[in-house]
Structures are given as structure tokens and as C-alpha cells.
Amino acid sequence: MIRVRGLSKEFGTLDNGGGVQALRDIDFEVNDNEFVTIIGPSGCGKTTLLRIIAGLIPYNQGEVIIDGRPVIGPGPERAVVFQNFALMPWADVLTNVAFGLEIRGRTPEECRAKAQDLIKVVGLVGFEKRLPKELSGGMQQRVGLARALAVNPRILLMDEPFGALDEQTRRLLQEELLRLWEQERKTVVFITHSMEEAVMLGDRVMLMTPRPGRVKEMIAVPLQRPRSRDVEKSSAFVDVKEYLWEQLRAMQAAA
Amino acid sequence: MAFAHGSRRSKVQKKSVHRTGARRNRMKRSIALDWGLRLSVFIVAVASWELFLGASQNFLLPRFTEIASGLFRLLFFEARFWEALYISNQALIFGFVISLFLGVPLGLLAGRFRWADRVLNPYVGVLLVMPVAPLIPIVIIALGLGLAARLFIVVLFSFVFITVNTRAGVRNVESSLIEMAKSFGASEAQIWRRIVIPGATPAIFAGMRIGLGRAITGMVMVELLLVASGLGRLLLEFSGRMQSDFVFATVIAVIIEALALLAAMQALEKRVTRWAPDVSIG
């Protein structure tokens, strides 16, 4: 369980006094096995929030607690999937997928076997020796996903993972992710700027407002699981999406 | 859960095999074209050289054929040339290796750590713009006429270029990669070994190539200017005796050696940085 209480983050407070407040008084919880999507206009600090939960950057106030322990850095129960994939361009697919395992000190045989498993899971068998530049964007993010899953995290932190992909690839990977998630039900925090994506994937959608970044609302998505593309036609899906759009449009108008 | 690529992939593979074949043919053709063009440039240069000689009536300048025969005699009948080459190469090779061991770590430090860059930056600037040649007499007074002085000059000529390139390479390593490594709990040592150094490798090689060119310049210059030894001494002797064919031949021999070293380095670079976009200079 992820518990965020009164979290505030300011950038540039050390040197030049007047810092930028990126996050103010963030309160929310993500339950075990829950899929929470976070949406908001750019500048609402959603990526900052994710980086804080990942333990990559410090915060100024409040607390971030995972399974009862405050976050003071990255931890073995978490893994991150990055928007720009963050693959090592000099390493082949197998090496990239095995990276997290190697960093965490597994034996070479274990790394290899586990990476091979995950390559199968994301459908990249036969591409083990390819370099990232030889893969399409969608395949690159499959590598990113496999790398995160390989270390078997209980919490998956995804920072607009499909944001850099074209529409068809994005939809394909969304379905893929849903199917994967049904199998293991990991806790997921998923940043997006797509309303369809937020509703399609999330058990709950967290809506944020910008300048400073705050939580506007936590919206439960009343859709059954497992979900397929068909839910997009359901009135529940459309209602939540429409509601999100109203809220976001109001924010844009104010901005 | 695996994707339905099974059948699709085999088709894609067949297609790509096809394409590789076509690409290989195209590559062969373009290599032939390259060499054709290079040869034409060479012929034009040689012809202009001969025409210029015919027009200038300057009998001190050797004809192309004389240079060629000079080179032949130098390489096969002039034992002193090989001796001189050996002596000069001591300064060159050792000096270049010292430059590497000095330049790469300094560049890595300056690229990764702000404080190191702040400390080093003014000195790097000075070394980049400083004309080294006027310092040669002082270095020789300080270190004598031996190998030490020659090494020092070679290092002074080359290492800072390796440092600057290495630093740029480290800076260009995507910060998201470092963040990714951190997200898996990588230690600083792991970040260096797995991310920073591999990421900076292409730029380090570029720096090595520039550094090698500079090292060769430094080697010849110090030998010509004050320490009459090695190839410099040979050059001075030849020009003293007005054997201009040998002078040219010696210069060409130095160029050939430099090109061979560069080619060896490039071959190594290609093996190591198969992944990088082609940015080779020189």
C-alpha cells in the first residue's frame, strides 16, 4: 500500500529563494493490487509525484509511506517504466531486460533465465540480440516493461509509458498491459495525459490541477474486470471520460 | 500471453535478409565509387603538383616521381629512417598512452561532477588555447634533452583534447538512463560502469583520434625545434643537405603511420560502438 500524506515539493529553494511549488498538500492512497491512473494538465506535477514515489527525488514536506516504511530512495518492491523507454542504446534486448536483475546482484544464469521469460511475456522472442535502435517504439517500450517486470516488483510505477507511441501501438500495449495485470494484479501507479487511457486502465483515476500541483479528485471507475475494448462503448466509460473532460477543460480555461 | 508475431516474424525476417543482400550490393558499389573519387582527387593533386613545378622552374622542389622513389629508398635502403621512426615513436606512443590515462579520467570526473568541472574548467580552457610551441624551450631547459621532455610536450599537445571530448561524452549520456539505473537501486560505481562509461565511449574515441593527431604534431615539432632526435633530426639533416625528395618522403611516411594508427583506432571503435550513430571525425 502506498500512502501519501501532506506531500509538498518545491524546486529551486536552496539557492534562489523563490522556488517553484510543484506539489502542494498531496493526499492519497493506493491499495494493494490496485491500478490507479493519474491525469492532469501539463505542469500539474504528476511526473514529479511519480519520481518522488519512486524514490528518485527528495521532497520537502509530508510523507510517502510504502508498506509502513517511509520512502527514502528506490526500493526492491518498486520498478519504474519510463516515458522515453530509457533503454541502453549499446546493449541488446536481453541485456536491457536483465539490467535490473544484474544491478540487484542476481547470478548471470538467473538474470538470463528470468530475462528470457519476460521477453517471452512481452512477445519479443527472436529479438534478444537486437539493439534498441533496431526496434519500433512499441517494441522498445515492451523492453522497458519487461525490464521492470523482471525484478518482480509488487509496485509498478509507470510514467506516461505509452505517451511517445502512435495511437494503434498505444492501444495494443494498453490491452497487453491489462491482460498482464489481470494475471498478477500488481499495484500500479500510471501517469497519463489521455482520458481514454486513464479510464480504460484504472480502478480509480486521480485528477490533478496545476500550479501548484494538487489532487482535485479521486474518481472510482465503475467498470468490471477483466476489461476489453468493448467497455469503451459502455455508458459508464463514456460518463467518466466526459466528466474528466469537463474538469480538464475548466482547468485549461482558467489557465 | 505471447504476441501473435510467430508467423509474421518469419516473413519479416525473410524480407530483411533480402534487403541486406541488396544493401550489401549497394555498399559494394558505393565503396567502388568512393575509391574512384579518391583516386581522381589524388591524380588531380599529383598533376597539379607537376604542372606547378613545370611553371615555377623551382628545381629544389622534387617531382612527384622523385618523392615516390625517395619514399621507396627511405623505407627500404635507409636504415636510419627506421631507427628515427623507432625513437620518435617512443615519445609518440608512450606520450599518447599517458595522455589517455590522464585525459580520460579527468574528462569523466569533469563530466559527472559539477565540482570537478568547476575546478578543472579554467585549466582546461588555458590548455586548449595555449600555444604549446613557445613552451618547448622552457620544457627542455627544465627537463633536459631526453625522452622526458619529448613525452611532456606530446602529452601537453594531446591530453586536453581527450579530456574535453570525454567530458562532452559524459554530459551527453541521457540523464534518464542514469535515473533508470538509480530506480533499480544502482550504486554510483554501477552507474559508472554500466551507464556513464559505455555511454561516453564514442566521444572518448573521437577525442582519442583528435588527441592522436595532436600528439603526432607535438612529436615532430619538439624534435624539429630543439631536440634533434628521431624523425625531426632526420628531417633537419635532409633539408640541410637539400635532399628535398627525402624531406617530402619522410613527411609522407609520418602521414602514412598516422593514418594507419587512426585506421586501427577506428576499427577498434567500430567493434566497441556498433550501437552509436556514425559521428566520426577524421
Interface residues (C-beta under 8 A of the other chain):
Chain A: R51 A54 G55 L56 G73 P74 G75 P76 R78 A79 V80 F82 N84 A86 M88 P89 W90 A91 F99 G100 E102 I103 R104 K120 V121 V122 G123 V125 G126 L131 P132 K133 V151 E176 R179 L180 Q183
Chain B: M1 A2 F3 H5 R9 Q13 E174 S176 L177 E179 M180 A181 K182 S183 F184 G185 A186 Q190 R194 I195 P198 G199 T201 T273 R274 W275 A276
